Amino acid sequence: MRYVFAITALVLAGILLILGIGQTTFMAGPRVITHSASLQAENGLAVLSDETLTAVAGQANVVVNGVDPVIAVGHDRDVHAWVAPFGYATVESDASTAQLVLSPVAQDFEAAESFA
């Protein structure tokens, strides 16, 4: 009876090993999904929400190119409060076209006066 259990465990381990290799190779999705956008704004502020980052499964990796780029991370309401005095763009992901959509948000003059 011991030999039957040992052979069963060995066969089961082999099947799980083959499934594990398959899961990380041909059954896995693409390793990199790239969405790009070009921001044409005066101050260069863009707000990327957490919904946009979680729209695609996997670990998000944000790459920003430009002259002295800066990335700040915070809660959505805090970030919107920080950039409210200035004009900025919101970044959303369009899953059907695999593109990032930039929507401009006008400057809040009341917040700008209280900020100054």
N, CA, C and O atoms as a GROMACS GRO file, in nm:
protein
  464
    1MET      N    1   0.082  -0.119   0.000
    1MET     CA    2   0.000   0.000   0.000
    1MET      C    3   0.087   0.126   0.000
    1MET      O    4   0.053   0.227  -0.062
    2ARG      N    5   0.201   0.117   0.072
    2ARG     CA    6   0.293   0.231   0.074
    2ARG      C    7   0.343   0.263  -0.064
    2ARG      O    8   0.355   0.380  -0.101
    3TYR      N    9   0.373   0.162  -0.142
    3TYR     CA   10   0.426   0.183  -0.276
    3TYR      C   11   0.322   0.249  -0.367
    3TYR      O   12   0.357   0.331  -0.453
    4VAL      N   13   0.197   0.215  -0.350
    4VAL     CA   14   0.090   0.276  -0.430
    4VAL      C   15   0.083   0.425  -0.399
    4VAL      O   16   0.073   0.507  -0.490
    5PHE      N   17   0.087   0.462  -0.269
    5PHE     CA   18   0.084   0.603  -0.230
    5PHE      C   19   0.208   0.678  -0.280
    5PHE      O   20   0.199   0.793  -0.321
    6ALA      N   21   0.324   0.613  -0.275
    6ALA     CA   22   0.447   0.676  -0.321
    6ALA      C   23   0.442   0.700  -0.472
    6ALA      O   24   0.480   0.807  -0.519
    7ILE      N   25   0.396   0.603  -0.548
    7ILE     CA   26   0.386   0.618  -0.693
    7ILE      C   27   0.282   0.724  -0.728
    7ILE      O   28   0.303   0.804  -0.819
    8THR      N   29   0.170   0.726  -0.657
    8THR     CA   30   0.066   0.826  -0.680
    8THR      C   31   0.119   0.966  -0.651
    8THR      O   32   0.094   1.060  -0.726
    9ALA      N   33   0.193   0.980  -0.542
    9ALA     CA   34   0.251   1.110  -0.508
    9ALA      C   35   0.353   1.154  -0.612
    9ALA      O   36   0.360   1.272  -0.646
   10LEU      N   37   0.432   1.062  -0.664
   10LEU     CA   38   0.532   1.093  -0.766
   10LEU      C   39   0.465   1.137  -0.896
   10LEU      O   40   0.508   1.234  -0.959
   11VAL      N   41   0.361   1.066  -0.936
   11VAL     CA   42   0.288   1.103  -1.059
   11VAL      C   43   0.222   1.239  -1.043
   11VAL      O   44   0.225   1.322  -1.133
   12LEU      N   45   0.160   1.261  -0.926
   12LEU     CA   46   0.095   1.389  -0.899
   12LEU      C   47   0.197   1.503  -0.899
   12LEU      O   48   0.169   1.611  -0.951
   13ALA      N   49   0.314   1.481  -0.842
   13ALA     CA   50   0.420   1.582  -0.841
   13ALA      C   51   0.466   1.613  -0.984
   13ALA      O   52   0.491   1.729  -1.016
   14GLY      N   53   0.478   1.511  -1.068
   14GLY     CA   54   0.517   1.532  -1.207
   14GLY      C   55   0.413   1.613  -1.283
   14GLY      O   56   0.448   1.702  -1.361
   15ILE      N   57   0.286   1.583  -1.262
   15ILE     CA   58   0.179   1.658  -1.328
   15ILE      C   59   0.181   1.803  -1.282
   15ILE      O   60   0.168   1.893  -1.366
   16LEU      N   61   0.196   1.828  -1.154
   16LEU     CA   62   0.200   1.964  -1.102
   16LEU      C   63   0.322   2.039  -1.153
   16LEU      O   64   0.315   2.159  -1.177
   17LEU      N   65   0.433   1.970  -1.168
   17LEU     CA   66   0.554   2.033  -1.222
   17LEU      C   67   0.532   2.076  -1.367
   17LEU      O   68   0.571   2.186  -1.406
   18ILE      N   69   0.472   1.991  -1.446
   18ILE     CA   70   0.444   2.024  -1.586
   18ILE      C   71   0.345   2.140  -1.594
   18ILE      O   72   0.363   2.230  -1.676
   19LEU      N   73   0.242   2.140  -1.511
   19LEU     CA   74   0.146   2.251  -1.509
   19LEU      C   75   0.212   2.381  -1.465
   19LEU      O   76   0.180   2.487  -1.518
   20GLY      N   77   0.302   2.375  -1.369
   20GLY     CA   78   0.372   2.495  -1.323
   20GLY      C   79   0.461   2.554  -1.430
   20GLY      O   80   0.466   2.676  -1.447
   21ILE      N   81   0.532   2.470  -1.503
   21ILE     CA   82   0.616   2.518  -1.613
   21ILE      C   83   0.529   2.577  -1.723
   21ILE      O   84   0.562   2.681  -1.779
   22GLY      N   85   0.418   2.512  -1.753
   22GLY     CA   86   0.328   2.563  -1.855
   22GLY      C   87   0.265   2.696  -1.816
   22GLY      O   88   0.245   2.783  -1.901
   23GLN      N   89   0.235   2.712  -1.688
   23GLN     CA   90   0.173   2.836  -1.642
   23GLN      C   91   0.268   2.955  -1.656
   23GLN      O   92   0.223   3.066  -1.683
   24THR      N   93   0.396   2.933  -1.639
   24THR     CA   94   0.490   3.044  -1.649
   24THR      C   95   0.543   3.065  -1.790
   24THR      O   96   0.612   3.163  -1.817
   25THR      N   97   0.511   2.973  -1.883
   25THR     CA   98   0.561   2.990  -2.020
   25THR      C   99   0.446   3.015  -2.117
   25THR      O  100   0.409   3.130  -2.140
   26PHE      N  101   0.389   2.912  -2.174
   26PHE     CA  102   0.294   2.931  -2.282
   26PHE      C  103   0.152   2.964  -2.236
   26PHE      O  104   0.075   3.016  -2.317
   27MET      N  105   0.114   2.936  -2.113
   27MET     CA  106  -0.020   2.972  -2.066
   27MET      C  107  -0.024   3.111  -2.003
   27MET      O  108  -0.133   3.162  -1.975
   28ALA      N  109   0.090   3.172  -1.982
   28ALA     CA  110   0.093   3.305  -1.922
   28ALA      C  111   0.061   3.411  -2.026
   28ALA      O  112   0.082   3.390  -2.146
   29GLY      N  113   0.010   3.523  -1.980
   29GLY     CA  114  -0.019   3.634  -2.070
   29GLY      C  115   0.109   3.706  -2.108
   29GLY      O  116   0.219   3.662  -2.076
   30PRO      N  117   0.094   3.818  -2.176
   30PRO     CA  118   0.213   3.894  -2.216
   30PRO      C  119   0.284   3.952  -2.094
   30PRO      O  120   0.220   3.992  -1.997
   31ARG      N  121   0.416   3.956  -2.101
   31ARG     CA  122   0.494   4.008  -1.989
   31ARG      C  123   0.486   4.159  -1.979
   31ARG      O  124   0.488   4.214  -1.869
   32VAL      N  125   0.476   4.227  -2.090
   32VAL     CA  126   0.474   4.373  -2.092
   32VAL      C  127   0.358   4.420  -2.179
   32VAL      O  128   0.345   4.380  -2.295
   33ILE      N  129   0.276   4.506  -2.122
   33ILE     CA  130   0.171   4.573  -2.197
   33ILE      C  131   0.202   4.721  -2.188
   33ILE      O  132   0.210   4.776  -2.078
   34THR      N  133   0.219   4.786  -2.301
   34THR     CA  134   0.262   4.925  -2.302
   34THR      C  135   0.149   5.015  -2.350
   34THR      O  136   0.089   4.992  -2.455
   35HIS      N  137   0.121   5.117  -2.271
   35HIS     CA  138   0.029   5.223  -2.309
   35HIS      C  139   0.110   5.353  -2.304
   35HIS      O  140   0.177   5.379  -2.204
   36SER      N  141   0.104   5.432  -2.407
   36SER     CA  142   0.181   5.555  -2.405
   36SER      C  143   0.093   5.672  -2.442
   36SER      O  144  -0.009   5.658  -2.509
   37ALA      N  145   0.135   5.790  -2.396
   37ALA     CA  146   0.064   5.913  -2.427
   37ALA      C  147   0.163   6.027  -2.423
   37ALA      O  148   0.265   6.020  -2.354
   38SER      N  149   0.134   6.131  -2.498
   38SER     CA  150   0.218   6.249  -2.499
   38SER      C  151   0.138   6.364  -2.440
   38SER      O  152   0.030   6.397  -2.488
   39LEU      N  153   0.193   6.425  -2.337
   39LEU     CA  154   0.126   6.534  -2.266
   39LEU      C  155   0.176   6.667  -2.320
   39LEU      O  156   0.296   6.696  -2.313
   40GLN      N  157   0.086   6.745  -2.373
   40GLN     CA  158   0.119   6.879  -2.421
   40GLN      C  159   0.047   6.978  -2.330
   40GLN      O  160  -0.065   7.020  -2.361
   41ALA      N  161   0.109   7.015  -2.220
   41ALA     CA  162   0.048   7.110  -2.127
   41ALA      C  163   0.154   7.210  -2.083
   41ALA      O  164   0.274   7.183  -2.089
   42GLU      N  165   0.106   7.326  -2.038
   42GLU     CA  166   0.199   7.431  -1.995
   42GLU      C  167   0.286   7.386  -1.879
   42GLU      O  168   0.408   7.396  -1.883
   43ASN      N  169   0.220   7.336  -1.775
   43ASN     CA  170   0.296   7.300  -1.655
   43ASN      C  171   0.334   7.153  -1.651
   43ASN      O  172   0.413   7.113  -1.565
   44GLY      N  173   0.280   7.072  -1.740
   44GLY     CA  174   0.319   6.932  -1.747
   44GLY      C  175   0.265   6.846  -1.635
   44GLY      O  176   0.325   6.742  -1.604
   45LEU      N  177   0.154   6.885  -1.572
   45LEU     CA  178   0.096   6.805  -1.464
   45LEU      C  179  -0.006   6.707  -1.520
   45LEU      O  180  -0.092   6.744  -1.600
   46ALA      N  181   0.005   6.584  -1.477
   46ALA     CA  182  -0.092   6.482  -1.515
   46ALA      C  183  -0.122   6.398  -1.391
   46ALA      O  184  -0.031   6.366  -1.314
   47VAL      N  185  -0.248   6.362  -1.373
   47VAL     CA  186  -0.290   6.282  -1.259
   47VAL      C  187  -0.332   6.145  -1.310
   47VAL      O  188  -0.423   6.134  -1.392
   48LEU      N  189  -0.265   6.043  -1.262
   48LEU     CA  190  -0.291   5.905  -1.301
   48LEU      C  191  -0.357   5.836  -1.183
   48LEU      O  192  -0.293   5.816  -1.080
   49SER      N  193  -0.483   5.799  -1.196
   49SER     CA  194  -0.557   5.742  -1.083
   49SER      C  195  -0.524   5.594  -1.064
   49SER      O  196  -0.467   5.530  -1.153
   50ASP      N  197  -0.560   5.543  -0.950
   50ASP     CA  198  -0.532   5.402  -0.923
   50ASP      C  199  -0.620   5.310  -1.009
   50ASP      O  200  -0.580   5.197  -1.037
   51GLU      N  201  -0.738   5.357  -1.051
   51GLU     CA  202  -0.820   5.276  -1.141
   51GLU      C  203  -0.750   5.254  -1.274
   51GLU      O  204  -0.761   5.147  -1.334
   52THR      N  205  -0.678   5.355  -1.319
   52THR     CA  206  -0.604   5.342  -1.444
   52THR      C  207  -0.490   5.242  -1.429
   52THR      O  208  -0.463   5.164  -1.521
   53LEU      N  209  -0.424   5.243  -1.315
   53LEU     CA  210  -0.313   5.150  -1.293
   53LEU      C  211  -0.361   5.007  -1.277
   53LEU      O  212  -0.288   4.914  -1.312
   54THR      N  213  -0.482   4.987  -1.224
   54THR     CA  214  -0.532   4.851  -1.205
   54THR      C  215  -0.620   4.805  -1.320
   54THR      O  216  -0.679   4.697  -1.313
   55ALA      N  217  -0.630   4.883  -1.427
   55ALA     CA  218  -0.713   4.844  -1.542
   55ALA      C  219  -0.656   4.722  -1.612
   55ALA      O  220  -0.730   4.643  -1.670
   56VAL      N  221  -0.525   4.706  -1.606
   56VAL     CA  222  -0.460   4.590  -1.667
   56VAL      C  223  -0.399   4.507  -1.555
   56VAL      O  224  -0.334   4.560  -1.465
   57ALA      N  225  -0.422   4.378  -1.561
   57ALA     CA  226  -0.371   4.289  -1.456
   57ALA      C  227  -0.218   4.286  -1.458
   57ALA      O  228  -0.156   4.298  -1.564
   58GLY      N  229  -0.160   4.270  -1.341
   58GLY     CA  230  -0.016   4.263  -1.329
   58GLY      C  231   0.040   4.383  -1.254
   58GLY      O  232  -0.035   4.469  -1.206
   59GLN      N  233   0.169   4.387  -1.245
   59GLN     CA  234   0.234   4.495  -1.173
   59GLN      C  235   0.249   4.616  -1.264
   59GLN      O  236   0.300   4.606  -1.376
   60ALA      N  237   0.204   4.732  -1.215
   60ALA     CA  238   0.213   4.854  -1.293
   60ALA      C  239   0.354   4.911  -1.287
   60ALA      O  240   0.419   4.909  -1.182
   61ASN      N  241   0.400   4.961  -1.400
   61ASN     CA  242   0.531   5.022  -1.409
   61ASN      C  243   0.515   5.149  -1.491
   61ASN      O  244   0.483   5.144  -1.610
   62VAL      N  245   0.536   5.263  -1.428
   62VAL     CA  246   0.517   5.391  -1.494
   62VAL      C  247   0.654   5.448  -1.531
   62VAL      O  248   0.742   5.460  -1.446
   63VAL      N  249   0.669   5.483  -1.658
   63VAL     CA  250   0.793   5.543  -1.708
   63VAL      C  251   0.758   5.682  -1.759
   63VAL      O  252   0.670   5.697  -1.843
   64VAL      N  253   0.829   5.783  -1.708
   64VAL     CA  254   0.806   5.921  -1.748
   64VAL      C  255   0.934   5.973  -1.811
   64VAL      O  256   1.041   5.964  -1.752
   65ASN      N  257   0.922   6.028  -1.931
   65ASN     CA  258   1.036   6.086  -2.001
   65ASN      C  259   1.014   6.236  -2.014
   65ASN      O  260   0.901   6.282  -2.026
   66GLY      N  261   1.121   6.310  -2.012
   66GLY     CA  262   1.112   6.454  -2.031
   66GLY      C  263   1.227   6.522  -1.958
   66GLY      O  264   1.319   6.458  -1.908
   67VAL      N  265   1.218   6.654  -1.954
   67VAL     CA  266   1.320   6.733  -1.885
   67VAL      C  267   1.283   6.739  -1.738
   67VAL      O  268   1.176   6.789  -1.703
   68ASP      N  269   1.368   6.689  -1.652
   68ASP     CA  270   1.347   6.685  -1.507
   68ASP      C  271   1.209   6.634  -1.468
   68ASP      O  272   1.134   6.707  -1.404
   69PRO      N  273   1.173   6.509  -1.503
   69PRO     CA  274   1.041   6.458  -1.469
   69PRO      C  275   1.030   6.432  -1.318
   69PRO      O  276   1.128   6.398  -1.253
   70VAL      N  277   0.911   6.450  -1.266
   70VAL     CA  278   0.884   6.427  -1.124
   70VAL      C  279   0.758   6.342  -1.113
   70VAL      O  280   0.660   6.367  -1.183
   71ILE      N  281   0.762   6.243  -1.026
   71ILE     CA  282   0.645   6.161  -0.999
   71ILE      C  283   0.616   6.171  -0.850
   71ILE      O  284   0.704   6.149  -0.767
   72ALA      N  285   0.492   6.203  -0.818
   72ALA     CA  286   0.447   6.206  -0.678
   72ALA      C  287   0.334   6.105  -0.663
   72ALA      O  288   0.249   6.093  -0.751
   73VAL      N  289   0.333   6.034  -0.552
   73VAL     CA  290   0.232   5.932  -0.527
   73VAL      C  291   0.153   5.971  -0.404
   73VAL      O  292   0.211   6.013  -0.304
   74GLY      N  293   0.023   5.956  -0.410
   74GLY     CA  294  -0.062   5.986  -0.295
   74GLY      C  295  -0.204   5.941  -0.321
   74GLY      O  296  -0.235   5.890  -0.428
   75HIS      N  297  -0.289   5.960  -0.222
   75HIS     CA  298  -0.431   5.929  -0.238
   75HIS      C  299  -0.491   6.022  -0.342
   75HIS      O  300  -0.448   6.137  -0.356
   76ASP      N  301  -0.591   5.974  -0.414
   76ASP     CA  302  -0.650   6.053  -0.523
   76ASP      C  303  -0.698   6.188  -0.476
   76ASP      O  304  -0.672   6.290  -0.541
   77ARG      N  305  -0.769   6.192  -0.364
   77ARG     CA  306  -0.822   6.321  -0.318
   77ARG      C  307  -0.710   6.417  -0.277
   77ARG      O  308  -0.723   6.537  -0.297
   78ASP      N  309  -0.602   6.365  -0.222
   78ASP     CA  310  -0.489   6.451  -0.186
   78ASP      C  311  -0.420   6.507  -0.311
   78ASP      O  312  -0.386   6.625  -0.316
   79VAL      N  313  -0.401   6.421  -0.410
   79VAL     CA  314  -0.334   6.465  -0.532
   79VAL      C  315  -0.419   6.569  -0.604
   79VAL      O  316  -0.367   6.669  -0.652
   80HIS      N  317  -0.549   6.545  -0.611
   80HIS     CA  318  -0.637   6.643  -0.675
   80HIS      C  319  -0.636   6.776  -0.598
   80HIS      O  320  -0.645   6.882  -0.659
   81ALA      N  321  -0.624   6.771  -0.468
   81ALA     CA  322  -0.616   6.895  -0.389
   81ALA      C  323  -0.484   6.967  -0.414
   81ALA      O  324  -0.480   7.090  -0.417
   82TRP      N  325  -0.375   6.891  -0.432
   82TRP     CA  326  -0.245   6.954  -0.457
   82TRP      C  327  -0.240   7.024  -0.592
   82TRP      O  328  -0.181   7.132  -0.604
   83VAL      N  329  -0.301   6.964  -0.693
   83VAL     CA  330  -0.290   7.019  -0.827
   83VAL      C  331  -0.410   7.106  -0.867
   83VAL      O  332  -0.413   7.159  -0.978
   84ALA      N  333  -0.508   7.120  -0.778
   84ALA     CA  334  -0.629   7.199  -0.810
   84ALA      C  335  -0.599   7.343  -0.849
   84ALA      O  336  -0.664   7.394  -0.940
   85PRO      N  337  -0.503   7.413  -0.786
   85PRO     CA  338  -0.477   7.550  -0.828
   85PRO      C  339  -0.418   7.562  -0.968
   85PRO      O  340  -0.414   7.672  -1.023
   86PHE      N  341  -0.373   7.456  -1.025
   86PHE     CA  342  -0.306   7.460  -1.155
   86PHE      C  343  -0.386   7.379  -1.256
   86PHE      O  344  -0.461   7.288  -1.219
   87GLY      N  345  -0.372   7.410  -1.382
   87GLY     CA  346  -0.433   7.327  -1.484
   87GLY      C  347  -0.356   7.196  -1.495
   87GLY      O  348  -0.233   7.196  -1.486
   88TYR      N  349  -0.426   7.087  -1.515
   88TYR     CA  350  -0.361   6.957  -1.525
   88TYR      C  351  -0.444   6.868  -1.617
   88TYR      O  352  -0.549   6.909  -1.666
   89ALA      N  353  -0.396   6.750  -1.640
   89ALA     CA  354  -0.467   6.653  -1.723
   89ALA      C  355  -0.488   6.525  -1.643
   89ALA      O  356  -0.399   6.482  -1.569
   90THR      N  357  -0.604   6.464  -1.659
   90THR     CA  358  -0.627   6.333  -1.599
   90THR      C  359  -0.595   6.227  -1.704
   90THR      O  360  -0.621   6.246  -1.823
   91VAL      N  361  -0.538   6.117  -1.659
   91VAL     CA  362  -0.497   6.010  -1.750
   91VAL      C  363  -0.588   5.890  -1.723
   91VAL      O  364  -0.598   5.843  -1.610
   92GLU      N  365  -0.652   5.842  -1.828
   92GLU     CA  366  -0.738   5.724  -1.818
   92GLU      C  367  -0.698   5.626  -1.926
   92GLU      O  368  -0.645   5.664  -2.030
   93SER      N  369  -0.724   5.500  -1.900
   93SER     CA  370  -0.688   5.395  -1.995
   93SER      C  371  -0.810   5.352  -2.074
   93SER      O  372  -0.916   5.325  -2.017
   94ASP      N  373  -0.796   5.347  -2.206
   94ASP     CA  374  -0.902   5.297  -2.294
   94ASP      C  375  -0.863   5.155  -2.333
   94ASP      O  376  -0.773   5.134  -2.414
   95ALA      N  377  -0.933   5.057  -2.273
   95ALA     CA  378  -0.895   4.917  -2.293
   95ALA      C  379  -0.920   4.871  -2.436
   95ALA      O  380  -0.849   4.783  -2.485
   96SER      N  381  -1.020   4.928  -2.503
   96SER     CA  382  -1.051   4.880  -2.638
   96SER      C  383  -0.942   4.917  -2.739
   96SER      O  384  -0.915   4.840  -2.831
   97THR      N  385  -0.880   5.034  -2.722
   97THR     CA  386  -0.776   5.076  -2.816
   97THR      C  387  -0.636   5.064  -2.758
   97THR      O  388  -0.538   5.090  -2.828
   98ALA      N  389  -0.624   5.024  -2.631
   98ALA     CA  390  -0.494   5.012  -2.562
   98ALA      C  391  -0.418   5.143  -2.566
   98ALA      O  392  -0.297   5.145  -2.589
   99GLN      N  393  -0.488   5.252  -2.543
   99GLN     CA  394  -0.428   5.384  -2.542
   99GLN      C  395  -0.460   5.455  -2.411
   99GLN      O  396  -0.558   5.422  -2.344
  100LEU      N  397  -0.378   5.552  -2.377
  100LEU     CA  398  -0.406   5.639  -2.264
  100LEU      C  399  -0.477   5.763  -2.317
  100LEU      O  400  -0.436   5.820  -2.418
  101VAL      N  401  -0.582   5.804  -2.248
  101VAL     CA  402  -0.660   5.920  -2.289
  101VAL      C  403  -0.633   6.031  -2.189
  101VAL      O  404  -0.654   6.013  -2.069
  102LEU      N  405  -0.588   6.146  -2.238
  102LEU     CA  406  -0.560   6.261  -2.153
  102LEU      C  407  -0.676   6.358  -2.164
  102LEU      O  408  -0.712   6.403  -2.273
  103SER      N  409  -0.736   6.391  -2.048
  103SER     CA  410  -0.847   6.486  -2.044
  103SER      C  411  -0.802   6.608  -1.966
  103SER      O  412  -0.771   6.597  -1.848
  104PRO      N  413  -0.799   6.726  -2.031
  104PRO     CA  414  -0.754   6.847  -1.960
  104PRO      C  415  -0.856   6.892  -1.856
  104PRO      O  416  -0.977   6.884  -1.877
  105VAL      N  417  -0.805   6.941  -1.743
  105VAL     CA  418  -0.887   6.999  -1.636
  105VAL      C  419  -0.839   7.142  -1.619
  105VAL      O  420  -0.721   7.169  -1.600
  106ALA      N  421  -0.934   7.234  -1.626
  106ALA     CA  422  -0.899   7.376  -1.620
  106ALA      C  423  -0.852   7.415  -1.480
  106ALA      O  424  -0.882   7.347  -1.381
  107GLN      N  425  -0.778   7.524  -1.474
  107GLN     CA  426  -0.726   7.577  -1.348
  107GLN      C  427  -0.842   7.625  -1.260
  107GLN      O  428  -0.935   7.688  -1.310
  108ASP      N  429  -0.836   7.595  -1.131
  108ASP     CA  430  -0.935   7.642  -1.034
  108ASP      C  431  -0.884   7.773  -0.975
  108ASP      O  432  -0.794   7.772  -0.890
  109PHE      N  433  -0.941   7.884  -1.019
  109PHE     CA  434  -0.890   8.015  -0.979
  109PHE      C  435  -0.910   8.043  -0.831
  109PHE      O  436  -0.827   8.111  -0.771
  110GLU      N  437  -1.019   7.994  -0.770
  110GLU     CA  438  -1.042   8.013  -0.627
  110GLU      C  439  -0.935   7.940  -0.546
  110GLU      O  440  -0.882   7.994  -0.449
  111ALA      N  441  -0.904   7.818  -0.586
  111ALA     CA  442  -0.799   7.743  -0.517
  111ALA      C  443  -0.664   7.809  -0.539
  111ALA      O  444  -0.580   7.808  -0.449
  112ALA      N  445  -0.642   7.866  -0.658
  112ALA     CA  446  -0.515   7.934  -0.685
  112ALA      C  447  -0.499   8.056  -0.597
  112ALA      O  448  -0.389   8.083  -0.549
  113GLU      N  449  -0.607   8.131  -0.574
  113GLU     CA  450  -0.599   8.249  -0.487
  113GLU      C  451  -0.572   8.209  -0.342
  113GLU      O  452  -0.493   8.273  -0.274
  114SER      N  453  -0.638   8.103  -0.296
  114SER     CA  454  -0.613   8.059  -0.158
  114SER      C  455  -0.474   7.996  -0.145
  114SER      O  456  -0.412   8.000  -0.038
  115PHE      N  457  -0.424   7.936  -0.255
  115PHE     CA  458  -0.290   7.877  -0.255
  115PHE      C  459  -0.184   7.984  -0.247
  115PHE      O  460  -0.083   7.965  -0.179
  116ALA      N  461  -0.204   8.096  -0.316
  116ALA     CA  462  -0.108   8.204  -0.317
  116ALA      C  463  -0.110   8.274  -0.182
  116ALA      O  464  -0.036   8.370  -0.161
   0.00000   0.00000   0.00000
